[in-house]
Amino acid sequence: MNGFDVLGVGPWATDAEIKAAYLRLAREYHPDRFLGSPYEAAAQERMRRVNAAYDSILNARARPLKPPAIIRVRRRESMADRIIRNFFY
């Protein structure tokens, strides 16, 4: 289950929609609402998952995209290069 599924939004959701979904779930599953209740442990676990999902989505969106790695191709030494290398060195 990815972060979008936990928050109940799609990957196309805007930052405002993601924040609204997070706040809705935080109000619904906050452990303080379930103090002394048999559901307290379940609410804490659910809130942990909601926080982790929200953090992972924000971190992924804030991280700049890396440019593709530059691949260096070693060119073959030509006959002229070999002659010059052997003659002068």
N, C-alpha and C positions, 0 to 999 in steps of 0.2 A: 504494500500500500504506500503510495507516494504522498508527498505533502499536500498536493492539490486534492486528493481523495479525502484526506483527513479533514481538511477545511471545507470540503464540499463545493469547491469551485473548479473551473477548468483551467488549463494552462494558458488560455487566452485572456483570463481575467485581468483587470487592471489592478494597480496597486491599491486603489481605494476600495475595490470590491474584495480584495484579499484581506485588507485591514478590517472591513466591516464584518466579514465572515469570522475572522479571528476574535473580534470583540464580542460577537454574538455567542460564540462557543465558550469564550472565557466567562461571560456572565452565566451561561447555562451550567457549566461544569466546574466552576470555581470551588475548590475544596472547603472554603469557609461556609458555603451554603449547606454542606452536608456534615458539619461537625456533630459528632455523637451519633450519626446515622450509620446503619449497616452498609450504606453505599459510599462511605467516606473514602475507602481505599480505591474503589473503582473510579471515583471522581478524580482522585489524585493521579491515577495512572492515565486517565483520559486527558487531563489537563497537561500532563507531561508530554503526551503525544501531540497535542495541539500546539504547545509551545515549540516543540522540536520541529514540527512541520512549518510553522510560521517563520522560525529562524532560518531554516534551510532554504525556503523560498526567497526570503529577503537577501540572504547571503548570495544565492545564485544570481539574483538579478543585479546585485550591487557589484559583483565581481566583473571586471572588464574582460572582454573576450581577448584571448591571446591570439596574436597573429600566427599564421601557419609557420612552422619551422622552416628555416631556409636550409635547403639541402645543397651541400657543396658537391659538385661533380668534378672529380679529378679528370682533367683532360689527358688524353694520350699524348705522349711525347712524340713530336714529329721527327722525321729524319734530319731536318735542318737544325732542330733544337739539339739533337744528339751530337751532330757534327760540331756545332758551336760549343757545347758543353765540353766535349772531349778536346777540342782545339785550344780553348782559352783557360781551362781549369786543370 
